[in-house]
Amino acid sequence: MVVAVAIAAIGIALAVGAPAFFKPGNLLEVLLATLPVLIAAVGATVVILAGDIDISVGSVFAVCSVTAGALAVAGVPVVALLIVVPLAGAMAGAANGLLVAYGGLPSIVVTLAAMVAWRDALRWITQGAWVQGLPAEFQWLGLSQATYPVAAIVVAGLVTAGTAWALAWLAGGRAVYATGSNAEAARLAGLDTRAVRFWALTFAGACTGLAALLNAVRFSQVPANTGLGLELQVIAAVVVGGTAITGGRGTIAGTVLGVLLFGAMRPALTFLGASAFWEGALQGAIILTALAIDALQSKRRTGAALRARAAPVSHG
């Protein structure tokens, strides 16, 4: 509810102070820039629901983007890239999953190390050079510039809706919530919590790879430093959308609202004449507010549970 109110407030401010923001061309550009973030955030939601966190998103995004561009220049068909690039992301996620789920290492430590390692390795391999000379059939996935947005919306919609449905209705989805809520209790109930955490991180990697491909095809070059700060934007959207940072509670619908909020923030600041440098400060303030609200709600729930246990039993 709070996020929806914030989005409405931004919309009203733009309607009054910068109505040009709502021109179809600008809205389409904002949408196309937001869709890759949404797909990556969907994967991050699953990871956080399972009780872990992945801060290597931006670096994996960069590796997958450069991989997509390099393979396209080498002549790999776009259809194959739709399989290979998400698979590359899944492999990066699986490497994190092995160390976290089966190696017993904290996810924040593993993914922090992966963030630095992938980024530095990419910088060393590319020497900072951008991928250029992308073939025409790579642009817009080989579709027309008018058709591509429809395809991108369909892909993002399928990933988002499919994940939301799986979390709500499949046994695997319920296992994600159970693992994030209380991993030990879930294990004692017969769930393989290590497999749940491994596949959550693998799925997040695949989502990041797909997001990188959908972002790369919008441009004529692929920067080697793409994806900088993406991890903050993704995690912020998930947390602000109502997913508990400790796991076990949250929805994909909330993540969608969080992505919309942060996706509109930067262009809104630009259209309203404010410095884009305020974006980071606003992100931090919103994240802290969301965490404070979540902490208060958790404390209230814990207190209510304790009072319910302490209440005398009536034998009326």
C-alpha positions in Angstrom: 0.0 0.0 0.0 2.8 2.4 0.9 4.6 1.7 -2.3 1.4 2.2 -4.3 0.9 5.6 -2.6 4.5 6.6 -3.4 4.0 5.7 -7.1 0.8 7.7 -7.1 2.5 10.7 -5.5 5.3 10.6 -8.2 2.6 10.4 -10.9 0.8 13.4 -9.5 4.0 15.4 -9.2 4.9 14.6 -12.8 1.4 15.4 -14.0 1.6 18.8 -12.4 5.3 19.7 -12.9 6.3 17.8 -16.0 3.4 16.5 -18.1 5.8 15.8 -20.9 6.9 12.7 -18.9 3.7 11.0 -20.1 4.4 11.3 -23.8 4.1 7.8 -25.3 7.7 7.7 -26.5 9.1 8.5 -23.1 6.8 6.0 -21.3 7.9 3.3 -23.7 11.6 4.1 -23.1 11.1 4.0 -19.3 9.2 0.7 -19.7 11.9 -0.9 -21.8 14.6 0.1 -19.3 12.5 -1.2 -16.4 11.7 -4.7 -17.9 15.2 -6.1 -17.4 15.3 -4.9 -13.9 11.9 -6.5 -13.2 13.1 -9.9 -14.5 16.3 -9.8 -12.4 14.2 -8.7 -9.4 11.8 -11.6 -9.8 14.8 -14.0 -9.4 16.1 -12.0 -6.5 12.7 -12.2 -4.8 12.9 -16.0 -4.9 16.4 -15.9 -3.4 15.4 -13.6 -0.5 12.2 -15.5 0.2 14.4 -18.6 0.6 16.4 -16.7 3.3 19.5 -15.8 1.2 20.6 -12.8 -0.7 22.5 -12.3 -4.0 24.5 -9.1 -4.5 26.4 -10.4 -7.5 23.4 -9.5 -9.8 25.1 -6.5 -11.4 28.3 -8.3 -12.2 26.6 -11.4 -13.6 24.4 -9.0 -15.6 27.6 -7.5 -17.1 29.2 -10.9 -17.9 26.0 -12.1 -19.6 25.6 -8.8 -21.5 29.2 -9.0 -22.9 28.8 -12.7 -23.6 25.6 -12.0 -25.6 27.3 -9.3 -27.6 30.5 -11.3 -28.2 28.5 -14.3 -29.3 26.4 -12.2 -31.6 29.5 -10.7 -33.3 30.8 -14.3 -33.7 27.7 -15.1 -35.6 25.6 -17.1 -33.1 21.9 -16.8 -34.0 19.6 -14.8 -31.8 17.5 -17.9 -31.2 20.5 -19.7 -29.7 21.3 -16.6 -27.6 17.9 -16.9 -26.0 19.0 -20.2 -24.5 22.8 -19.7 -24.1 22.8 -16.4 -22.2 20.2 -17.3 -19.6 22.1 -20.6 -19.2 25.3 -18.7 -18.6 23.5 -16.7 -15.9 22.1 -19.9 -14.4 25.7 -21.4 -14.2 26.9 -18.3 -12.4 23.9 -18.7 -10.0 24.6 -22.4 -9.6 28.2 -21.7 -8.6 26.9 -19.4 -5.9 24.3 -22.0 -4.9 26.9 -24.8 -4.5 29.0 -22.7 -2.1 26.0 -21.4 -0.2 23.7 -24.5 0.0 26.2 -27.3 0.0 29.3 -25.5 1.2 27.6 -23.9 4.1 29.0 -20.4 3.4 26.9 -17.3 4.1 25.2 -16.1 0.9 26.2 -12.5 1.4 29.9 -13.5 1.6 29.7 -15.8 -1.4 27.9 -13.3 -3.6 30.0 -10.4 -2.5 33.1 -12.4 -3.6 31.4 -13.3 -6.8 30.4 -9.7 -7.5 34.1 -8.6 -7.2 35.5 -11.7 -9.0 33.1 -11.5 -12.1 33.6 -7.7 -12.4 37.4 -7.8 -12.2 37.6 -10.8 -14.5 35.4 -9.1 -17.1 37.5 -5.9 -16.8 40.7 -8.0 -17.3 39.3 -9.9 -20.3 37.9 -6.9 -22.1 40.4 -4.3 -20.9 37.4 -2.0 -20.6 36.6 -2.2 -24.3 33.0 -2.2 -25.3 31.6 -4.9 -27.6 31.0 -3.2 -31.0 30.0 -4.2 -34.5 26.9 -6.0 -33.3 25.0 -7.5 -36.3 21.7 -6.0 -37.4 19.8 -9.2 -36.5 20.9 -8.9 -32.9 19.2 -5.5 -32.5 15.7 -5.9 -31.0 16.1 -9.7 -31.1 15.8 -9.5 -34.9 12.4 -7.9 -34.6 11.3 -4.4 -35.7 11.6 -1.6 -33.2 7.9 -1.5 -33.0 7.4 -5.2 -32.5 10.2 -5.7 -29.9 8.4 -3.9 -27.0 5.5 -6.3 -27.3 7.8 -9.3 -27.3 9.7 -8.0 -24.3 6.5 -7.3 -22.4 5.3 -10.8 -23.1 8.6 -12.4 -22.0 8.7 -10.3 -18.8 5.1 -11.0 -18.1 5.5 -14.7 -18.5 8.5 -14.8 -16.2 6.7 -12.7 -13.6 3.3 -14.3 -13.7 4.9 -17.8 -14.0 7.0 -17.3 -10.9 4.2 -15.8 -8.9 2.0 -18.8 -9.8 4.7 -21.3 -8.9 5.3 -19.7 -5.5 1.6 -19.7 -4.7 0.6 -23.1 -6.1 3.5 -25.5 -6.5 5.1 -27.6 -3.8 8.5 -26.0 -4.7 7.1 -22.6 -4.2 5.8 -23.5 -0.7 9.2 -25.0 0.0 10.8 -21.7 -0.7 8.6 -19.9 1.8 9.1 -22.7 4.4 12.9 -22.6 4.0 13.1 -18.9 4.3 10.7 -18.8 7.3 12.5 -21.5 9.4 15.0 -23.6 7.6 15.5 -26.0 10.5 11.8 -26.6 10.9 11.5 -27.1 7.1 14.4 -29.6 7.2 12.8 -31.5 10.1 9.5 -31.6 8.1 11.3 -33.5 5.3 12.2 -30.6 2.9 15.6 -30.6 1.3 16.4 -27.0 2.2 19.8 -27.2 0.6 18.3 -28.0 -2.8 15.7 -25.2 -2.4 18.5 -22.7 -1.8 20.6 -24.0 -4.6 17.8 -23.8 -7.2 16.7 -20.4 -5.9 20.1 -19.0 -6.6 20.3 -20.9 -10.0 16.9 -19.5 -11.0 18.0 -16.0 -10.1 21.1 -16.3 -12.2 19.0 -17.5 -15.2 16.7 -14.5 -14.7 19.7 -12.1 -14.6 21.0 -13.7 -17.9 17.7 -13.2 -19.6 17.5 -9.6 -18.3 21.0 -8.9 -19.6 20.0 -10.1 -23.1 16.8 -8.1 -23.2 18.8 -5.0 -22.2 21.7 -5.6 -24.6 19.6 -5.9 -27.7 18.3 -2.3 -27.2 21.7 -0.8 -28.0 24.3 -0.8 -30.8 27.2 -1.5 -28.4 27.6 -3.4 -25.1 29.5 -1.5 -22.4 31.9 -3.6 -20.4 30.8 -1.8 -17.2 27.1 -2.3 -17.7 25.0 -3.3 -14.6 26.9 -1.1 -12.1 24.6 -0.6 -9.2 22.0 -3.0 -10.4 22.2 -5.1 -7.3 21.1 -2.2 -5.1 18.2 -1.4 -7.4 17.0 -5.0 -7.5 17.3 -5.7 -3.8 15.8 -2.3 -3.0 12.8 -3.0 -5.2 12.3 -6.5 -3.6 12.5 -5.2 0.0 10.4 -2.1 -0.6 7.9 -4.3 -2.3 7.3 -6.0 1.0 9.5 -9.1 0.9 11.1 -9.6 4.3 14.9 -9.4 4.1 15.1 -12.4 6.5 13.0 -14.5 4.1 9.8 -16.4 4.3 7.4 -13.6 3.5 6.7 -11.5 0.4 5.1 -11.6 -3.0 6.0 -11.1 -6.6 3.3 -8.5 -6.9 5.0 -6.4 -4.3 8.3 -6.7 -6.2 6.5 -5.4 -9.3 5.4 -2.3 -7.4 8.9 -1.8 -6.0 10.4 -2.0 -9.5 7.9 0.5 -10.9 8.7 2.9 -8.1 12.5 2.8 -8.6 12.1 2.6 -12.4 10.2 5.8 -12.4 12.4 7.6 -9.9 15.4 8.6 -12.1 13.5 9.9 -15.1 11.0 11.6 -12.8 13.9 13.5 -11.1 15.2 14.5 -14.5 11.9 15.7 -15.7 11.3 17.6 -12.5 14.6 19.3 -12.8 16.3 17.6 -9.8 19.8 16.2 -9.9 19.9 12.5 -10.7 22.5 12.2 -7.9 19.6 12.3 -5.5 18.5 8.9 -6.7 20.9 7.1 -4.6 20.0 9.1 -1.5 16.3 8.5 -2.1 16.9 4.8 -2.7 18.7 4.6 0.6 16.0 6.5 2.5 13.3 4.3 1.0 15.1 1.1 1.8 15.7 2.2 5.4 12.1 3.1 5.8 11.0 -0.2 4.4 13.3 -2.1 6.7 12.1 -0.1 9.7 8.5 -0.8 8.8 9.3 -4.5 8.4 11.1 -4.6 11.7 8.2 -3.0 13.5 5.7 -5.4 11.9 7.8 -8.4 12.8 8.1 -7.1 16.4 4.4 -6.6 16.6 3.7 -10.2 15.2 6.2 -11.7 17.7 4.6 -9.8 20.5 1.1 -11.0 19.5 2.3 -14.6 19.3 3.9 -14.4 22.7 0.7 -12.9 24.2 -1.3 -15.6 22.6 0.9 -18.3 24.1 0.7 -16.7 27.5 -3.0 -16.2 27.5 -4.8 -18.6 30.0 -6.8 -21.4 28.5 -10.5 -21.2 29.3 -12.1 -24.5 30.4 -15.6 -22.8 30.4 
